[in-house]
C-alpha cells in the first residue's frame, strides 16, 4: 500500500496551501472573533478556482476527482481559515454528494451547477431536539398532497441553517416506524412554511451559521424527494463521505496546533534556554506527532479505498473517531505548551481547541462511532434500545 502522493496531488495541495495562506489566513482570526460568515464573493472565488467542484461530475462544472483530492485541499484550507474550508467541505463532501450519488439526472442538473459555482450552498438537516444520536427517532414528516409534499416538524444542529439556499432534510415519508419510514427531501430556502430561529453562536464554529429550522405545512414539489422512504441506509452510506470530511477538518486542527507548537517551543526560552530542550516538552511533542500522523493515514486509507464512490463504513468510523479525539488532545497539549499565551485569543490555539469539540460532536460522536465500529467489525447490528 503506497501512501506517496502523485505529482498532481502534490501540486493540488501546494496550490491550495498557497492560496489559503495568502488570501484567507490573514482574515481567519477576525472572522472567528466577529462570528463572520464567509462572504459570498469569497465563496464564488473558490468556485471560480474549481475548489467547490472537486468531487462533483464534469457535466455540472466539477472535476470529479477522487475523494482524497478534496480532502487534501480541505486540510490545507482548514489549517489557514476554517470559514473558507467549510465552504469547500459543504460542496465536496456534504449534501451535494448525496444529490450526485442518489438523486435523479434532473435533480443533479437542477441543483449541482450552483453549488460548483459558489452561487448556492447546500446543508443537511438530520438532528432534531429529541433525535440526536438516535437519528431514527426523528419526527419531521412529509405527506403527499397532490403534486406537492407538506412538511411538518423541526430540525436542530444544522450547520448552514438560515444561510444556505438548499436543505437536504431527513424526514418520515411513510407511516413505518424506525428507519423504514425515513427518506430525504430537498427544500429550497423561501419555500412556503419554512422558517428559521435566531442565529446561534456556539463555543466554536463561529464562522458557520446555525439556527433551528421549522416546517409548518411547508410545501415543496413532489419531485424534490431525493431518497424515498426506506432509503435511510443509503443516506448514511453517503453520509460516510461527510464524516471523512469531518475527520479531515479535525486533522487540520491537529496539524496546525502541532506546527505552531513546534515553532513556539524552539523560540520560547525559560531558565535560560529554549523550552524545546526540556524532556517533558519533547515527550508531549512526540505524542502530538504520532497522533497526527496516525490520523492522517487512517483518513487517507478510507479515502483512497473510496475513490469517487462510497467509503467503507468501518474505515470511516475508525478514521473519524481517532481524528476527532486527536484534534482535541493535540490542541489541548498545544495550549499547555504555549502556557498563558495558548489561553489568549492573541494566539489561535484557543480557537483550535474550541473548534475541535465541534467536529467531535458533529456527524456522530466518538461514542456512536465506537458503537458503529463494533457493529461493522462483528458483522452484526448493535442496538442501544432497551
Long-range contacts (C-beta under 8 A, 24 or more apart in sequence): 1-301, 3-297, 3-300, 3-304, 5-72, 9-68, 9-69, 9-72, 12-69, 12-72, 12-73, 13-72, 13-73, 13-76, 16-51, 16-72, 16-73, 16-76, 16-77, 17-76, 17-79, 17-80, 19-49, 20-76, 20-77, 20-79, 20-80, 20-81, 20-84, 20-85, 21-80, 24-77, 24-80, 24-81, 24-83, 24-84, 25-80, 25-81, 27-81, 28-80, 28-81, 28-82, 28-83, 28-84, 28-348, 29-345, 29-348, 29-351, 31-81, 31-83, 31-206, 31-207, 32-82, 32-83, 32-206, 32-207, 32-351, 33-206, 33-345, 35-201, 35-206, 35-207, 36-83, 36-207, 37-83, 37-163, 37-207, 37-208, 37-209, 38-83, 38-84, 38-86, 38-87, 38-207, 40-118, 42-84, 42-87, 43-87, 43-118, 43-121, 44-117, 44-118, 44-119, 45-118, 46-84, 46-87, 46-88, 46-118, 47-91, 47-116, 47-117, 47-118, 47-119, 48-117, 48-118, 51-77, 51-88, 51-91, 51-92, 52-87, 52-88, 52-91, 52-92, 52-115, 52-116, 52-117, 52-118, 53-91, 53-92, 53-115, 53-116, 54-88, 54-92, 55-92, 55-93, 55-97, 55-100, 55-308, 56-91, 56-92, 56-96, 56-97, 56-100, 56-112, 56-115, 56-116, 57-100, 57-108, 57-112, 60-108, 60-109, 60-112, 60-113, 60-116, 61-112, 61-113, 61-116, 61-117, 62-112, 62-116, 64-308, 65-308, 66-303, 66-304, 66-306, 66-307, 66-308, 67-93, 67-241, 67-244, 67-303, 67-306, 67-307, 67-308, 67-311, 68-300, 68-303, 68-304, 68-306, 70-245, 71-244, 71-245, 71-248, 71-299, 71-300, 71-303, 74-245, 74-248, 74-249, 74-252, 75-248, 75-251, 75-252, 75-255, 76-252, 77-252, 78-248, 78-249, 78-252, 78-253, 78-256, 79-252, 79-255, 79-256, 79-259, 82-205, 82-207, 82-208, 82-249, 82-355, 83-207, 83-208, 85-249, 85-252, 86-159, 86-207, 86-208, 86-249, 87-118, 87-121, 89-245, 89-249, 90-121, 90-122, 90-123, 90-159, 90-160, 90-164, 91-115, 91-116, 91-118, 91-121, 91-122, 92-245, 93-241, 93-242, 93-244, 93-245, 94-122, 94-123, 94-124, 94-242, 94-245, 95-122, 95-123, 95-124, 95-166, 95-167, 95-168, 96-122, 97-238, 97-241, 97-242, 98-124, 98-168, 98-184, 98-226, 98-227, 98-235, 98-238, 98-239, 99-168, 99-186, 99-226, 101-238, 101-309, 101-310, 102-226, 102-227, 102-231, 102-234, 102-235, 102-238, 103-226, 106-223, 107-186, 107-223, 107-226, 111-166, 111-186, 114-165, 115-166, 120-164, 120-165, 120-166, 121-160, 121-163, 121-164, 121-165, 121-166, 122-160, 122-164, 122-165, 122-166, 122-167, 122-168, 123-158, 123-159, 123-160, 123-161, 123-164, 123-166, 123-167, 123-168, 124-158, 124-167, 124-168, 124-170, 124-239, 124-242, 125-155, 125-158, 125-161, 125-167, 125-168, 125-169, 125-170, 125-213, 126-155, 126-158, 126-170, 127-155, 127-156, 127-157, 127-158, 128-153, 128-154, 128-155, 128-156, 129-154, 129-156, 132-157, 133-364, 133-365, 133-367, 133-368, 134-384, 135-170, 136-178, 136-179, 136-182, 136-232, 138-170, 138-171, 138-172, 138-182, 139-172, 140-169, 140-170, 140-171, 140-172, 140-215, 141-171, 141-172, 141-173, 142-171, 142-172, 142-173, 142-185, 144-222, 145-219, 147-221, 147-222, 148-219, 148-220, 148-221, 148-222, 149-185, 149-219, 149-220, 149-221, 149-222, 149-224, 149-225, 150-193, 150-217, 150-218, 150-219, 151-185, 151-187, 151-193, 151-215, 151-217, 151-218, 151-219, 151-220, 152-215, 152-216, 152-217, 152-218, 153-215, 154-212, 154-213, 154-214, 154-215, 155-212, 155-213, 155-215, 156-212, 156-213, 157-210, 157-362, 158-210, 158-211, 158-213, 159-205, 159-208, 159-209, 159-210, 159-362, 160-208, 160-209, 161-196, 161-209, 161-210, 161-211, 161-212, 161-213, 162-196, 162-197, 162-199, 162-209, 162-210, 162-211, 162-213, 163-209, 164-189, 164-209, 165-189, 167-213, 168-226, 169-215, 170-232, 170-235, 172-229, 173-225, 173-228, 173-229, 174-229, 174-230, 176-229, 176-230, 179-232, 179-233, 180-229, 180-230, 180-232, 181-229, 181-230, 182-229, 182-230, 182-231, 182-232, 182-235, 183-225, 183-226, 183-227, 183-228, 183-229, 183-230, 183-231, 183-232, 183-235, 184-225, 184-226, 184-227, 184-231, 184-235, 185-220, 185-224, 185-225, 185-226, 186-220, 186-224, 186-226, 187-215, 187-218, 187-220, 187-224, 188-220, 188-224, 191-218, 191-219, 191-220, 192-217, 192-218, 192-219, 193-217, 193-218, 193-219, 194-218, 202-358, 203-354, 203-357, 203-358, 204-351, 204-354, 204-355, 204-356, 204-357, 204-358, 205-355, 205-358, 237-310, 237-313, 238-310, 239-363, 240-310, 240-311, 240-312, 240-313, 240-316, 241-306, 241-310, 241-311, 242-363, 243-311, 243-316, 243-317, 243-319, 243-320, 243-363, 243-364, 244-299, 244-302, 244-303, 244-306, 244-311, 244-316, 244-319, 244-320, 246-320, 246-324, 246-359, 246-362, 246-363, 247-295, 247-298, 247-299, 247-316, 247-319, 247-320, 247-322, 247-323, 247-324, 248-299, 248-323, 249-355, 249-359, 250-295, 250-320, 250-323, 250-324, 250-326, 250-327, 250-356, 250-359, 250-360, 251-292, 251-295, 251-296, 251-299, 251-323, 251-326, 251-327, 253-327, 253-330, 253-331, 253-352, 253-355, 253-356, 253-359, 254-288, 254-291, 254-292, 254-295, 254-323, 254-326, 254-327, 254-330, 254-331, 255-292, 255-296, 256-348, 256-352, 257-288, 257-327, 257-330, 257-331, 257-333, 257-334, 257-349, 257-352, 258-285, 258-288, 258-289, 258-292, 258-330, 258-334, 260-334, 260-338, 260-347, 260-348, 260-349, 261-285, 261-288, 261-333, 261-334, 261-337, 261-338, 264-337, 264-338, 264-341, 265-337, 275-337, 281-337, 284-333, 284-336, 284-337, 285-337, 287-333, 288-330, 288-333, 288-334, 291-326, 291-329, 291-330, 292-326, 292-330, 294-322, 294-326, 295-319, 295-322, 295-323, 295-326, 295-327, 298-322, 298-323, 299-323, 313-372, 313-376, 314-372, 314-373, 314-376, 314-377, 317-364, 317-369, 317-370, 317-372, 317-373, 317-376, 318-369, 318-373, 320-363, 320-364, 320-369, 321-366, 321-369, 321-370, 321-373, 324-356, 324-359, 324-360, 324-366, 324-369, 325-360, 325-366, 327-352, 327-356, 327-359, 327-360, 328-353, 328-356, 328-357, 328-360, 331-356
